Every structure is written in C-alpha cells, then in structure tokens.
Amino acid sequence: MASNELHDTATALVAEGKGILAADESDGTIKKRFDSIDVESTEDNRRAYRELLFTTEGAENYVSGVILFDETIRQSASDGTPFPKLLASKGVIPGIKVDIGAKPLALAEGETITEGLDGLRTRLEEYRELGARFAKWRATYSISDHTPSEYCVWTNAHALARYAALCQEAGLVPIVEPEVLMDGDHDLHSSSRTTGRVLQAVYTELHDQRIDLRGTLLKPNMVLSGYGATNRASIDEVAEATLDCLYRHVPAAVPGIAFLSGGQSDEDATAHLNAMNAHGPHPWQLSFSYGRALQAPALKAWRGLPENVEAAQRAYYHRAKMNGAARTGMYAPELEREAVPA
Ligand code: 13P
C-alpha cells in the first residue's frame, strides 16, 4: 500500500552525505542541557533554541531529517511558520519521537522497558497530520554482570516491533533505536556481545511482526569500551568491532543505519563514523542521527543570548558539515581547524 513511500522516505533520510539531527530531547533532558549553560528551560527558550537550529542556512546540505519532540512539532518560528513546515520547505524531513520514556521493568531491578504503545495508533495519525514522515522509539540496556537479562532484551524487542508495525501502518518510517548504554567499565568484547544479543532479538521480532525492513532505519549504539574502562579501544578498533556486529546481525534489506552519539565527544562520534565509511561500501548506508554530538558546540556558543545566535549557527553548521564528510570517509581531524565558531 504505502510501502513505496516508506522505502523512499527511508532512503532519503540516509541520502549520500547526509544524516539526521536528533532534536527530540524530552522536557527533562532539555532541562539538563540548558542547566549546563545556565539557561532556564521555559517553553519560549526551548522554541528559540530549536528555531536557531532549524533556520541555520546550509545545514540542509548535510541534514536530511530532524527528530522533533511532541512540544516542538506544535511550535512555530518567530515569523509564525510551524516548524514542520519550515523544515519541509528546506527539503528536510520532519520526524517525531513517539515513545514516552524508559521506565523500570517490573521484577527486574536496574532494567528498563520503554513505554508508549497505549493509544499510539491515534497519536501517529495526528503526528502525520502535523507533517511527520518518520518516528523514533528508543529502548535502553545497561551492561553489568547480570544485565541485560533475556527478559529485558526480549520485552524491549517486542515493544520496538509493535511500535514499528503501527508506524508502517500509519505511513511513517520507524527508526528502531536499541541503545546499549556505554556507562561502566566493560571492555569492547562485552559491548560487542551485548549489542549483538540485542540486535538479534530486535530483528527476530521485526520479522515475526511482519515489518517491511526496507521501510525502516536502525539507530544503534556504536560498539565502544565502557566510558569507565581503563584500556579504551582506538577509533579503528571501534569501527571494526561495530562493523563486525552489524554484519552479523543486521539484514541487508535495511536501507540505513544512523548511529546515536550516546555521550561520545562530538569529534569522536565523527571520527568513528568516518572510519566505518572508509571501509565501505557496505550493504546499508552508514549515517548519523546525533543529538549531543551535533548540538554540543552550538549550545555552548548560544548560552541563551540572541547576540550569540549566529555563532551558535556557525558551530552547528560546522558539525553537520564534518559529519556529512564522515558519511563518505572523507573526514580528517585537520578539517576541524577550518571551524570558525566564535
Ligand atoms: P545522542 O546522539 O545525544 O545520543 O542522542 C541521540 C538520540 O536521539 C538518543 O535517543
């Protein structure tokens, strides 16, 4: 039925040289980001900050789509243009975060299940009306001696697939985001094994629940050493371990894999993506769907002041351009010095 449109949208989101901006921070998360620059998280500050990002001239050369939050998809630029319309006018595809967060998983201390399935069919219809053409749902898993449990891995995979089915029925491309968190002191091998278990469960459930993989995208973590590990893996080791994991578990029918940055520094996130693409071509496009790694320098430059908007836009444009280069393996750290963020 709508499958050609889904395929086209998924393919456009991972077009050559482009990736996705995740600007779908929930109220709690954006408050944390604003706290770091001493800006109050009011509705208008959130609107002004998102406007700054969405009106950055030229960013559309590197950004194919933007993931919005429920509040943001209903907001407008200062000239009255609704954000989804503003983005679409630049050829940028609006998307929407539809999960309502990772909540404690019953009888599984320290583990979470992502919620938001109740009433989702109706919400998706409304989001499509508002201009969204793709959606996002994030599940999280932490690594410790006893986690993630099989229970956590499979219940989250089942929920991700239920979400994906509802999205495809509503004509939205589901971005499937299983995020293995990199907090802790685990080594690369442990990260790889856990990421593999999670991906295997996710693709089993997607298959069982009749998902057309060509109309989906995967948004996984990269396979890193835990942030607290003493001997952290190098850029090339991360690229190799991540590729190995993806080749084992992600079907070639998936058009693209758009990584989350997950607390890596902005330059590390770019360098890792670049290293993977330098080993290409691969069966899927390898792209980005970064939140922090695209926004951190812009947020710092802005500090809530209108006179800093231009500097913040330059910083955001620069990160988008660097990640655009990493899409084809053409990034080099020397390019960072071309940056002009004031
Ligand atoms: P980060 O790139 O900051 O991890 O955010 C991406 C995202 O959308 C997490 O759900």
Residues whose N, C-alpha, C, O or C-beta is under 5 A from the ligand:
A	BS01	13P	A22 R138 L260 S261 G262 G263 S289 Y290 G291 R292 A293
